[in-house]
Amino acid sequence: MKKAGVIGGSGFIESDLISILLLENFDVKVSTINISMKENYEHLMDLDHSENLYVCEVDSEQKSALHNFIKDCDLVIFMNPSDIKF
């Protein structure tokens, strides 16, 4: 199964994209800034095939954290690349 990483994908608008990826049999990793704030991403757990969805805490200002997040992804999508500072 291919893996997609969605950086900044925990919002409601991005859930349509994540739903499509899950329906196309991707494992999907979604980044969030603070994993303890489940209200920011718990709606994604109601999507079809959410058993293939993984939420990861990633500090998008840290280059090494981004590299670790994407290292095993076949596809990477930046939903809000303006948040990423190098």
N, C-alpha and C positions, 0 to 999 in steps of 0.2 A: 504494500500500500504506500502511495506517495504521501509526503508530509508537507503541509503548508504552514508557514509562520505568518501570523497577522499581527503586526506591531501597531498598537493603538486600536485594537479591534474589539474592545469591550463595550462600546457604545451601542445604542439601539439601531442607529443607521447602518453600522457595520454588520449587524446580525443577518441581514439579507445576504451579504457576500459569504459569511461563514456558513449559512444554511446551504447555499449552493455548493460550496466546497465539500461539506459533509455529505450531501446527496450525490456528489461525484466521487465518493469513496476516498476522500482524502482524510488522513489524520490531520487535525488542525490544532496548532498551538496558538494561543492568544496571549498577548502580553497585557499586563496591567501594572500600574505603578505601585499599588498597595493591595496585596492579595487578601488582606483582612477585611477589606471593604467589599464584601460579597454582593452587596446591592448593586455594584457597578457592573457585574457580569453574570449574576445568577440567572437572568433571563435567557442566557445562552444555553443553559442546561435543559431547557424545555424544547430545544430544537430536535428534529428527527436525527438520529444517529449521534446524539451527544455523547455516547460512550466513546466516541473517537475524538473528543474535544478535551484539550488540556489547557488550563489557565496557568500562566507562569508570571511571577513577579519579576519585572525587568526595569531597571533604572536606565531609561533611554539616554541619559546624559553620560553614561559610562560605556565607552567603546567596547571594552572587554565583555560587558554584560550583553550587548547586542550581538557580538560575535558568538558567544556561547548559545544564545537563543536561536540563531539562524544556522548553526554549524551542521545540523542534520536535516535541514529543510530542502526539499526539491523546488519549492516556490516560496518567495517572500514578498509580502505586500505591506507597504507602509501606508497606513490610513491617514496619518497626520505627520508627514515627514518634517514639518516645520518645528515639531517638538524635539527633534533630534539635534543635539549640538555636539560638534567635534572640536 
